[in-house]
Structure formats: structure tokens, C-alpha cells
Amino acid sequence: MSDRAQALLREALTLSPDERADVAAELLASLDDSTVEEPAAVQAAWAREIERRARRVLAGDSAGEPWESVRDRIARRLTEG
């Protein structure tokens, strides 16, 4: 992530939860190009990905990572920049 993106993220994290949700929704919407794929195709692709990940967990190939670890790693990255 660029320095500019990290700075924007740090600033966005100071917003209220509702404001952060609005910003997140707008950012996600800006990435959406509905002309590329049909919603049904996107939904089917996500369903396949979720099933693939679930199978890996059930087979013991992926243990996952506790949220606390992920959150701490993200916080460290934000403070390093």
C-alpha cells in the first residue's frame, strides 16, 4: 500500500462507524463495473470460492488466523508508515 493510501486509511479510521461504512460503500461501488459481469455470475463465483475455502478448512489444509492476530498485524502496519 502506498504512503498516500496508508495516510488516507489512518484518517478514515478516525471517522465514526457510520461514516466509515459510508466511505467503504462508496469505495466498493467505485470498483463495481456492472458491464463486466452479470450479478448472477459474480454470486456464483463467490459461492465457488466460499466452498473452496470451506473445503480447505474442513480438510485441515487451512487453519485460518484469529481475528485478534489479524487486527494487531494491521494496526502495526498502520503505525509503521
N, C-alpha and C positions, 0 to 999 in steps of 0.2 A: 504494500500500500504506500502510495506517495506521501511525502510530508504534508502536502496540502490536504489530502484525503484524511490523514490522521488528525490534523488540526480541525477539520470540519466535523469529524466524528466526535472528538473531545467536546467541541462546542455543542453539538446536537445532544450529547448525553447530559447536558445541564438543563435541558428542557423538561417540562412536565411529561408524565407518561402519555397523556393525551396528545400533546404537541409532537412527541417522538413518534407516536403511532401515525399521526397525520403525515409527518415527513417521510416515514418509512413507506407508507402507502403511495405517496407521490413519486418517490424514487422507484419503487417497484413498477408503478404504472408507466414510468418513463422508459422502462426496459421492455414493456409489453409491445410486441408488434403482431397484432392480431392477423395481419395479412400473411404472416409466415406459416402459421399452423392453425388448424381448427381447434377450438376448445376441447372437443372430444378426444382429439389426438393427443393433446397435452395431458389431459386427465389420464388417458390410457398409459402414456409414457411414465407418468408419476406412479401409477399403480404398479407397473412392472418394476420400477426402481425400488419402491417400498417393499415389494415381495422379495426382490433380490437381496435387499439388506436384511430383511427378517430371516430369510433362509440362512444367511451367513451367521447371524447371531445364534439361531437355533442349532446350527451345525458346530458351533464353538469356534468358528473362524474369526469372529469379531466380538470382542468383549465389550466394546464401547468405552466410554470415558465418563466419569462422574461429572455432573454439571459444575460442581464446585471447582474442579480442576480446570475445566474449560474457562470458566469465569475468571479464575485467578490468572491464567495464561493471557487472556485478552486484556485484563487490567494491567499486567506487567508490560505488554506491548504498547499500550496507550501511554504509559508513563515514561517509556524509554525514548519516545520521539520528542 
